[in-house]
Amino acid sequence: MQAKISRREILRSASQAAVLCGLGALSKPLRGASVAPPSGPQIGIATLGFADHTNAALAEELSGAGIRTVQLFLNQTDSRFWKYNSRSDVSSLTPARCREIAATYRDNGVGIHSLGVYTNLIHPDADERAANLAYFEAMMVIGGHLGVRTFITEAGHYHDPKLPGPRIPLEFQDEVWPRMIATTRSLDAIAARHDARILFEPFYRGFLASAKRLRLFLEEIQSPRIRALLDPANLIELNDLDEMFQQLGPWIDCLHAKDRKLHTDRGVAAGKGDLDYRRFVTLAARHTPTAPLVLEYVGATNYQQALAHLRGAMREAGVAEFQQL
């Protein structure tokens, strides 16, 4: 029996098609280039948990474990610039130093997929938002020197510690949605200048609190440069895995592979929570086969176990791992 299609669904399909077409134009390979399609998702790792490593030591270790891509958080001993939900002074990160860091990974057969920024875009003070947008642009300049055009962020979090918590959290107050749309459109214009794309990560206690809310946000922004990073562990309390991919599939360019126990706030390494990893990798291979699976919330002491769990789930699901750099 054929289902009736509503006008909203027709508009939604057209909206998604327009975004996908725009993204194709943004990422079209050079004429004459031969690009082999991946055989399955590529496994990567976020560098945030390796704060005791130099970039060189980390690149060598990950290469030995068969990791071929990283999400760089500039949190290593020789590039300590990471600051969550804020901004850092990156003036000493020269173009030459950026090229040196990129070469360190490249020489070990490891590419840099994206750069973690995670500044505060939801801050209620206009001057703070402007400063954070300027910081984001500085990170895009750094990314250019690293050979990176993809940047990861959240909307950010804000609560004045001098005041009692508001009745309605800032993220869900009426004026914040249009303000966040305007801020993201400013970020989109910056990204256009740098030929960059921004992946927004949802989190169940943040502004982008569910798969649907992120989808509505992306539909309203309507830009090929503003995309999604899906971290299922961030939404497991509100959305089932199938729902996450149904809502966000056309927008997902990267996936975080971590875990979480239900009804708890703290994220954990892959295999230590309640996320159905076999179902996760099955859906990833079906809906987002070119999006890397980036292990997160891991460091030197536990990344091997998380990697084994992810690879084991992929084998059980019959999902191949793409290993080419």
C-alpha positions as CSV (number, residue, x, y, z in Angstrom):
1,M,0.0,0.0,0.0
2,Q,1.5,3.3,-1.0
3,A,1.7,5.9,1.7
4,K,0.5,9.4,1.2
5,I,3.2,12.0,1.1
6,S,2.5,15.3,2.9
7,R,3.5,18.7,1.6
8,R,5.9,19.1,4.6
9,E,7.7,15.8,3.5
10,I,7.9,17.0,-0.1
11,L,9.5,20.3,1.1
12,R,11.8,18.5,3.4
13,S,13.0,16.2,0.6
14,A,13.6,19.1,-1.7
15,S,15.5,20.9,1.1
16,Q,17.7,17.9,1.7
17,A,18.4,17.5,-2.0
18,A,19.4,21.2,-2.3
19,V,21.9,20.9,0.6
20,L,23.4,17.7,-0.9
21,C,23.8,19.3,-4.3
22,G,25.5,22.3,-2.7
23,L,27.8,20.0,-0.8
24,G,28.7,18.2,-3.9
25,A,29.7,21.4,-5.6
26,L,31.8,22.4,-2.5
27,S,33.7,19.1,-2.5
28,K,33.9,18.3,-6.2
29,P,37.3,16.7,-7.0
30,L,39.7,18.3,-9.4
31,R,39.2,17.4,-13.0
32,G,41.1,14.3,-14.0
33,A,41.5,13.2,-10.4
34,S,40.7,9.5,-9.7
35,V,38.8,9.1,-6.4
36,A,38.1,5.5,-5.4
37,P,34.9,5.0,-3.4
38,P,35.5,3.8,0.2
39,S,34.7,0.2,0.9
40,G,33.3,1.1,4.3
41,P,33.6,3.6,7.1
42,Q,37.2,4.7,8.1
43,I,38.1,4.5,11.8
44,G,39.7,7.5,13.3
45,I,40.5,8.8,16.7
46,A,40.2,12.1,18.6
47,T,43.5,13.3,20.0
48,L,41.9,15.1,23.0
49,G,42.6,12.2,25.4
50,F,46.3,12.0,24.6
51,A,47.4,15.1,26.5
52,D,50.7,13.4,27.6
53,H,51.9,12.7,24.0
54,T,53.8,14.9,21.6
55,N,52.3,15.0,18.1
56,A,55.1,12.9,16.9
57,A,54.8,10.2,19.5
58,L,51.0,10.1,19.0
59,A,51.3,9.9,15.2
60,E,53.7,7.0,15.5
61,E,51.6,5.1,18.1
62,L,48.3,5.5,16.2
63,S,49.9,4.5,12.9
64,G,51.1,1.3,14.6
65,A,47.6,0.6,15.6
66,G,46.3,0.9,12.1
67,I,44.6,4.3,12.6
68,R,44.8,6.4,9.4
69,T,43.0,9.6,10.4
70,V,42.6,11.8,13.5
71,Q,40.4,14.6,14.7
72,L,42.9,17.0,16.0
73,F,42.2,18.9,19.2
74,L,45.6,20.7,19.7
75,N,45.9,19.2,23.2
76,Q,49.3,17.6,22.8
77,T,52.4,18.6,24.9
78,D,53.9,20.5,22.0
79,S,50.7,22.2,20.8
80,R,48.7,23.0,24.0
81,F,45.9,25.3,22.7
82,W,42.7,23.4,23.6
83,K,40.0,25.2,25.6
84,Y,36.5,23.9,25.7
85,N,33.5,26.3,25.4
86,S,35.8,29.3,25.2
87,R,38.8,30.5,23.2
88,S,42.5,30.2,23.4
89,D,45.4,32.5,22.4
90,V,46.6,30.9,19.2
91,S,48.9,33.7,18.1
92,S,52.0,31.6,18.6
93,L,50.8,28.8,16.3
94,T,52.7,30.0,13.2
95,P,52.1,28.7,9.7
96,A,55.4,26.9,9.8
97,R,54.5,25.1,13.0
98,C,51.1,24.1,11.6
99,R,52.8,22.6,8.5
100,E,55.3,20.8,10.8
101,I,52.4,19.3,12.8
102,A,50.6,18.2,9.6
103,A,53.7,16.7,8.2
104,T,54.3,14.7,11.4
105,Y,51.0,12.9,11.0
106,R,51.3,12.6,7.2
107,D,54.8,11.1,7.4
108,N,53.3,8.3,9.6
109,G,50.5,7.6,7.2
110,V,47.9,9.5,9.3
111,G,45.7,12.2,7.9
112,I,43.9,15.0,9.8
113,H,40.2,14.8,9.1
114,S,39.1,17.8,11.1
115,L,40.0,20.3,13.8
116,G,38.0,20.6,17.1
117,V,37.0,24.1,17.9
118,Y,34.0,23.9,20.4
119,T,33.8,27.6,21.2
120,N,30.8,29.2,22.7
121,L,28.3,30.4,20.0
122,I,25.3,30.7,22.4
123,H,26.8,33.2,24.8
124,P,24.2,35.9,25.6
125,D,26.8,38.7,25.4
126,A,27.1,40.0,21.8
127,D,30.8,41.0,22.3
128,E,31.6,37.5,23.6
129,R,29.9,35.9,20.6
130,A,31.8,38.3,18.3
131,A,35.1,37.4,20.0
132,N,34.3,33.7,19.7
133,L,33.5,34.0,16.0
134,A,36.8,35.8,15.5
135,Y,38.5,32.9,17.3
136,F,36.7,30.4,15.1
137,E,38.1,32.3,12.0
138,A,41.6,32.1,13.5
139,M,41.2,28.4,13.8
140,M,40.1,28.2,10.1
141,V,43.3,30.1,9.2
142,I,45.3,27.5,11.3
143,G,43.3,24.7,9.6
144,G,44.3,26.1,6.2
145,H,48.0,25.8,7.2
146,L,47.3,22.3,8.4
147,G,45.5,21.3,5.2
148,V,42.2,21.0,7.1
149,R,38.9,22.4,5.9
150,T,36.5,20.7,8.4
151,F,35.9,22.0,11.9
152,I,33.8,20.5,14.7
153,T,31.8,22.4,17.3
154,E,28.8,22.5,19.6
155,A,26.5,25.4,20.1
156,G,28.1,26.0,23.5
157,H,26.9,26.3,27.1
158,Y,26.4,29.3,29.3
159,H,25.1,29.9,32.9
160,D,26.2,32.8,35.0
161,P,27.6,31.2,38.2
162,K,26.7,34.3,40.2
163,L,23.0,33.8,39.5
164,P,20.5,31.0,40.4
165,G,19.7,28.7,37.5
166,P,16.9,30.1,35.3
167,R,13.5,28.5,35.2
168,I,14.0,27.7,31.5
169,P,17.7,27.0,30.6
170,L,19.2,29.5,28.3
171,E,19.4,27.0,25.4
172,F,15.6,26.8,25.3
173,Q,14.6,30.4,25.9
174,D,12.5,32.0,23.1
175,E,15.0,34.5,21.9
176,V,17.9,32.1,21.7
177,W,16.8,30.1,18.6
178,P,16.7,33.1,16.2
179,R,19.9,34.5,17.8
180,M,21.7,31.2,17.3
181,I,20.5,31.1,13.7
182,A,21.9,34.6,13.1
183,T,25.3,33.6,14.7
184,T,25.5,30.5,12.6
185,R,24.8,32.4,9.5
186,S,27.7,34.7,10.4
187,L,29.8,31.6,10.9
188,D,28.7,30.3,7.5
189,A,29.9,33.5,5.8
190,I,33.3,33.1,7.5
191,A,33.4,29.5,6.4
192,A,32.7,30.6,2.8
193,R,35.7,32.8,2.9
194,H,37.9,29.9,4.0
195,D,36.3,27.2,1.8
196,A,35.5,25.4,5.1
197,R,32.7,23.4,6.5
198,I,31.4,23.3,10.1
199,L,30.0,20.2,11.7
200,F,27.6,20.8,14.6
201,E,27.5,18.1,17.3
202,P,24.2,17.6,19.2
203,F,24.0,16.8,22.9
204,Y,20.9,16.0,24.9
205,R,21.5,18.8,27.5
206,G,22.5,21.5,25.0
207,F,20.9,23.8,22.4
208,L,21.0,21.0,19.8
209,A,19.3,18.6,22.2
210,S,18.0,15.9,19.8
211,A,18.3,14.6,16.3
212,K,15.1,16.4,15.3
213,R,16.2,19.7,16.8
214,L,19.5,19.5,14.9
215,R,17.7,18.6,11.7
216,L,15.4,21.6,12.1
217,F,18.4,23.8,12.7
218,L,20.2,22.6,9.6
219,E,17.1,23.0,7.5
220,E,16.7,26.6,8.6
221,I,20.4,27.4,8.0
222,Q,20.2,25.7,4.6
223,S,23.9,25.8,3.7
224,P,26.2,23.2,2.2
225,R,28.9,24.4,4.6
226,I,26.9,23.8,7.9
227,R,26.6,20.1,8.5
228,A,26.3,17.5,11.3
229,L,28.6,15.3,13.4
230,L,26.5,12.6,15.0
231,D,27.6,11.2,18.4
232,P,24.9,8.6,19.2
233,A,26.0,8.5,22.9
234,N,25.1,12.1,23.2
235,L,21.5,11.4,22.2
236,I,20.9,7.8,23.5
237,E,18.7,9.2,26.3
238,L,16.3,10.8,23.8
239,N,16.6,9.1,20.5
240,D,16.9,5.5,19.2
241,L,19.7,4.8,16.8
242,D,17.4,4.4,13.8
243,E,15.7,7.7,14.6
244,M,19.0,9.5,14.7
245,F,20.0,8.3,11.2
246,Q,16.5,8.8,9.8
247,Q,16.5,12.4,11.0
248,L,20.1,13.4,10.2
249,G,21.4,10.9,7.6
250,P,21.7,13.4,4.6
251,W,23.7,15.9,6.8
252,I,26.1,13.6,8.6
253,D,29.8,14.0,7.6
254,C,31.4,12.4,10.7
255,L,30.5,10.2,13.6
256,H,31.9,10.0,17.1
257,A,32.3,6.5,18.5
258,K,32.0,6.7,22.3
259,D,29.4,5.3,24.7
260,R,27.2,6.1,27.6
261,K,25.1,4.3,30.2
262,L,21.4,5.1,30.0
263,H,20.2,7.6,32.6
264,T,23.7,8.9,33.3
265,D,25.4,12.1,32.2
266,R,29.0,10.9,31.9
267,G,30.2,9.6,28.5
268,V,32.6,6.6,28.4
269,A,34.7,4.7,25.9
270,A,33.2,2.5,23.3
271,G,32.0,-0.8,24.8
272,K,31.5,0.6,28.3
273,G,27.9,1.8,28.0
274,D,24.5,0.8,26.6
275,L,24.9,1.8,23.0
276,D,24.2,-1.1,20.6
277,Y,27.4,-0.9,18.5
278,R,26.5,-3.5,16.0
279,R,23.3,-1.6,15.1
280,F,25.3,1.7,15.1
281,V,27.9,0.5,12.6
282,T,25.2,-1.2,10.5
283,L,23.3,2.1,10.2
284,A,26.5,4.0,9.6
285,A,27.5,1.8,6.7
286,R,24.0,2.1,5.3
287,H,23.3,5.8,5.7
288,T,26.8,7.4,6.0
289,P,29.4,5.1,4.4
290,T,31.9,7.9,3.8
291,A,31.7,9.4,7.3
292,P,34.6,8.4,9.5
293,L,33.9,6.7,12.8
294,V,36.1,8.7,15.3
295,L,36.8,7.1,18.6
296,E,36.3,9.6,21.4
297,Y,36.8,9.6,25.2
298,V,39.8,7.5,24.9
299,G,43.5,7.9,25.7
300,A,46.7,5.9,25.9
301,T,45.3,3.4,28.5
302,N,42.0,2.5,26.9
303,Y,42.0,3.3,23.2
304,Q,43.1,-0.3,22.2
305,Q,40.1,-1.8,24.0
306,A,37.7,0.7,22.4
307,L,39.3,0.1,19.0
308,A,38.9,-3.6,19.4
309,H,35.2,-3.2,20.4
310,L,34.5,-1.0,17.4
311,R,36.3,-3.3,15.0
312,G,34.6,-6.4,16.5
313,A,31.1,-4.8,16.0
314,M,32.0,-4.0,12.4
315,R,33.1,-7.6,11.8
316,E,29.9,-9.0,13.4
317,A,27.8,-6.7,11.3
318,G,29.7,-7.5,8.1
319,V,30.9,-3.9,7.7
320,A,34.3,-3.4,6.1
321,E,36.8,-0.9,7.4
322,F,38.2,1.6,4.9
323,Q,41.9,1.9,5.5
324,Q,43.3,4.0,2.7
325,L,44.7,7.4,3.8
